[in-house]
């Protein structure tokens, strides 16, 4: 892939979305949702959704299924590492597996949409 302005713009949604994820990961989740089950369902659903969106953006940029999954999962690992240093948060490797499911779902959805439209 040639490095030019058009190629850089393709990655802008991914980079911006990573910044959104980083921002929310930097915030404490204490007291957002009352109840252990509700909190678990809410936050695990957010993991799926936010990483499905990242998978969509990265697949749209790379046009390669493997690259989008790899980059998104590496970002997920770095995000969980980052959360270890945020008060009220903790980094969990199990969350990265939930993220990976979201990444796979998002990447598969966009890949199939692109196939259908081309």
N, C-alpha and C positions, 0 to 999 in steps of 0.2 A: 504494500500500500504506500503510495506516494504521499509525503507530508506536504499538504497544501491547505489553504484556508477552508475549502469545501470539506475535506476530510476531518479537519479539526471541528468544524461546526456539527458534524454528525455525532460527535461525542459530547457535545454541550448538554443535552438532556441528561445523560448518564452522570456527568460530573455534578450538575446542579442537584440531581436526585440524591447522589452520595452526600452532598452538603446538607440536604434536608435530613437524611438519616443521621448524620453526625450531630446535627443540632439537637434532634430529639433524643439521641443517645446521651447527650451531655446534660440532660435535665433529669432531676429526681422524679421517680414515679410514686413516691410515698404519698398516700392519701388520695390518689386519683380515682381509684375504684374501690368501693367497700366490698368486702367478702372475698374469701380466698378463691372460690371457684369462678366467680365473675371476673376477678382480676386475672386469673390464669387464662381464661378463655379470651378476654379482651386483648391482653398483651401478646399471646401466641398468635391470635388472628392478625394483629398488626405486623408481626414478623412475616407471616405468609404474604400479606398484601404488599408491604413495602419492598420485599425482595422479589416478588413477582413483577412489580413495576420496574425494578432495577434490571431484572432479566429481560424484560421487553425492550427497555432502552438500550441495553448493551447488545442484544441480538440485532436490533435495528442499526446500530453503529457498526458492528463487526461483520454482520451477515454470516457469521460462523457460530454454530451452536456450541461447540466446545470452548471457544474463546469466551463467549458470554458467560457460560457457566463457571469457568475457571476464575475469571476476573471478579465476578459477583461473589463467588464463595470466598475468595481471598479477602475481599472487602468485608464480608460477614465476619470472618475470623478476626480481622483488625478491629472491627466495631466492638466485638465482645471483649477484646483485649482493652480497648479504650474504656469500656464501661467499668472495668475493675478500678479505675481511678476517679469515678464519679460518685459523690456521696449519695447514698440511697439506691445505688445500682450495684449489680454484680455481673461479671462476665461468665457466661455458661456455655460450655461446648455443646450442650444439648440444644441450645437456641440456634446454633449454626446449622444443625440438622433440619430444624424447622425452616430456617432461611433457605436452605438448599432445596427443600420441597417447593417453596415459593418460587425460587429461581427456575427450577425445572418447569413448573406450571407456566410461568410467564413466558419463558423461552419457547416452550412448545406451542403455546397459543399464538404468539406472534409469528413463529415459523410457519404454522399452518395457514394463518391469515395471508401471509406473503405468498405462499404457494397457490392459494386459491385466487388471489388477485393478479397473478402474473401468468 
